[in-house]
């Protein structure tokens, strides 16, 4: 019986460690957005949006992924896991607490260029919203922002 408990404990600890290893940090999320901004400056926004929209692309790291939006139209322009939202008016989309977070993304990108927004959003593969904090940064001189969030 003690061996079974010990093996169970070891397996639980291993699972917890593996889950923590996949969870991205705030610094990693910000770095992915900075990489998207750099690519947009070097290769253009359209090429970057294509890469961001690819669920097997360079802007996926564990549970971190970059998404992109339009500042003036309050809509997503690229999302690797929710392509059905791309091009839709999201100005009225609220999280489970009533926050109009897409409008806040646009405001952050417009007013000051970058910052963090807290809201509720489901993890990839889930339908249950959990607290998420996304780093948002606008492309200088453009109408696009990139974001990447960490689940809390």
C-alpha positions as CSV (number, residue, x, y, z in Angstrom):
1,X,0.0,0.0,0.0
2,X,2.9,2.4,0.8
3,X,4.4,1.7,-2.6
4,X,1.1,2.6,-4.3
5,X,0.9,5.9,-2.4
6,X,4.5,6.7,-3.1
7,X,4.1,6.0,-6.8
8,X,0.9,8.1,-6.9
9,X,2.6,11.0,-5.2
10,X,5.6,10.9,-7.6
11,X,3.2,10.8,-10.6
12,X,1.2,13.8,-9.2
13,X,4.4,15.8,-8.7
14,X,5.6,15.0,-12.2
15,X,2.3,16.0,-13.7
16,X,2.3,19.3,-11.7
17,X,5.9,20.0,-12.8
18,X,5.0,19.2,-16.5
19,X,2.0,21.5,-16.3
20,X,4.1,24.3,-14.8
21,X,6.7,23.9,-17.5
22,X,4.1,24.5,-20.2
23,X,2.7,27.6,-18.5
24,X,4.2,30.7,-19.8
25,X,5.5,33.7,-17.8
26,X,4.6,37.3,-18.3
27,X,8.2,37.9,-19.6
28,X,7.8,35.2,-22.2
29,X,4.4,36.6,-23.3
30,X,5.8,40.0,-23.7
31,X,8.8,38.6,-25.6
32,X,6.5,36.8,-28.1
33,X,4.7,40.1,-28.7
34,X,8.0,41.9,-29.2
35,X,9.0,39.2,-31.7
36,X,5.8,39.7,-33.6
37,X,6.3,43.5,-33.7
38,X,9.9,43.0,-34.9
39,X,8.7,40.6,-37.7
40,X,6.0,43.2,-38.7
41,X,8.7,45.9,-39.0
42,X,11.1,43.6,-40.9
43,X,8.7,41.5,-43.1
44,X,5.5,43.5,-43.0
45,X,2.2,43.2,-41.1
46,X,0.6,40.8,-43.6
47,X,3.4,38.2,-43.4
48,X,3.3,38.5,-39.6
49,X,-0.5,38.0,-39.5
50,X,-0.2,34.8,-41.5
51,X,2.4,33.5,-39.1
52,X,0.3,34.5,-36.1
53,X,-2.8,32.8,-37.5
54,X,-0.9,29.5,-37.9
55,X,-1.6,27.1,-34.9
56,X,1.7,25.4,-35.7
57,X,3.6,28.7,-36.4
58,X,6.4,30.5,-34.7
59,X,4.2,32.4,-32.2
60,X,3.1,29.4,-30.2
61,X,5.0,28.4,-27.0
62,X,3.4,26.0,-24.6
63,X,0.1,27.7,-23.6
64,X,1.3,31.0,-24.9
65,X,0.2,32.2,-28.3
66,X,0.1,35.6,-30.1
67,X,-3.1,37.1,-31.5
68,X,-3.6,40.3,-33.5
69,X,-6.2,42.9,-33.8
70,X,-7.2,46.1,-35.6
71,X,-7.2,49.2,-33.5
72,X,-9.7,51.2,-35.5
73,X,-12.3,48.4,-36.1
74,X,-12.2,46.5,-32.8
75,X,-11.7,43.1,-34.4
76,X,-9.2,40.3,-34.5
77,X,-7.1,40.1,-37.7
78,X,-5.3,36.9,-36.7
79,X,-5.8,34.2,-34.0
80,X,-4.3,30.7,-34.1
81,X,-7.1,29.0,-32.2
82,X,-10.2,31.1,-32.8
83,X,-10.1,31.9,-36.6
84,X,-13.9,32.1,-36.6
85,X,-13.6,35.4,-34.7
86,X,-11.2,37.0,-37.2
87,X,-12.9,39.9,-39.1
88,X,-15.9,40.1,-36.8
89,X,-16.9,43.2,-34.8
90,X,-15.9,42.5,-31.3
91,X,-16.7,45.8,-29.8
92,X,-19.7,44.3,-27.8
93,X,-17.9,41.1,-26.7
94,X,-17.7,40.9,-22.9
95,X,-16.0,38.4,-20.6
96,X,-17.9,36.7,-17.8
97,X,-17.5,39.7,-15.6
98,X,-18.9,42.1,-18.2
99,X,-15.6,43.6,-19.3
100,X,-15.4,44.8,-22.9
101,X,-11.8,43.6,-23.2
102,X,-11.4,44.0,-27.0
103,X,-12.2,47.7,-26.6
104,X,-9.6,47.8,-23.8
105,X,-7.0,46.1,-26.1
106,X,-7.5,48.9,-28.6
107,X,-7.4,51.6,-26.0
108,X,-4.1,50.3,-24.7
109,X,-2.6,50.1,-28.2
110,X,-3.8,53.7,-29.0
111,X,-3.0,55.4,-25.7
112,X,0.5,54.7,-24.8
113,X,1.2,51.9,-27.2
114,X,1.5,49.0,-24.8
115,X,0.3,47.5,-21.5
116,X,-1.5,44.6,-19.7
117,X,-5.2,43.8,-19.7
118,X,-6.9,41.4,-17.3
119,X,-10.0,39.5,-18.5
120,X,-11.5,36.0,-18.6
121,X,-10.9,33.7,-21.6
122,X,-10.9,29.9,-22.1
123,X,-7.6,28.1,-22.4
124,X,-7.0,26.4,-25.8
125,X,-9.1,23.2,-25.9
126,X,-11.4,24.4,-23.1
127,X,-14.7,26.3,-23.0
128,X,-14.4,27.4,-19.4
129,X,-13.1,31.0,-19.1
130,X,-10.3,31.6,-16.6
131,X,-8.5,34.7,-15.6
132,X,-6.0,35.8,-18.2
133,X,-3.7,38.8,-18.4
134,X,-2.5,39.8,-21.9
135,X,0.3,42.1,-22.9
136,X,-0.9,44.3,-25.8
137,X,1.4,46.4,-28.0
138,X,0.5,48.4,-31.1
139,X,2.7,48.3,-34.3
140,X,4.2,51.8,-34.5
141,X,2.5,53.9,-37.1
142,X,0.0,51.2,-37.9
143,X,-3.6,50.1,-37.2
144,X,-2.6,46.6,-35.8
145,X,-1.8,45.4,-32.3
146,X,-0.3,42.1,-31.1
147,X,-1.2,40.5,-27.8
148,X,-0.2,37.4,-25.8
149,X,-1.5,36.4,-22.5
150,X,-0.8,34.3,-19.5
151,X,-3.4,32.3,-17.7
152,X,-3.6,32.8,-13.9
